[in-house]
Amino acid sequence: MTNLLSCRPNLEVRDVDATVEFCVRNLGFEVEMSVGEPAYLAMIRSGEVSFGIVLAENPGVNSTTAGYIGVTDVDELHARCRDRGVPVTTPLTDQLWGLRDFVIEIPGGHRLAFGQRLVS
């Protein structure tokens, strides 16, 4: 039987370079590849998390979040985002279902949630 190994969502944006630069500077992503000048496609990665950033004339943006990213120190990441002026759309919150998380908005309007499981 085939095992699923990974998932890389594609985020459609109007400016690939600006979105990539934002994710590298503020969230610690690295650029795996970028195509075009200006770029029309890029792949970024941090640890086991990766995204495709794709140029689109009319980007499709999810009304909630494009993804939930588990992290080891959500408080540190939240403080870093706050200190760098990253738009936080949902504040750092201890959820009833046992997660501590927050949501940011990246260029292009996509929202990414970051969180970790609360220790009991």
Secondary structure, DSSP 8 states (H G I E B T S, - for coil): ---------EEEES-HHHHHHHHHHHH--EEEEEEETTEEEEEEEETTEEEEEEE-SS----SS-SEEEE-S-HHHHHHHHHHTT--EEEEEEE-TTSEEEEEEE-TTS-EEEEEEE---
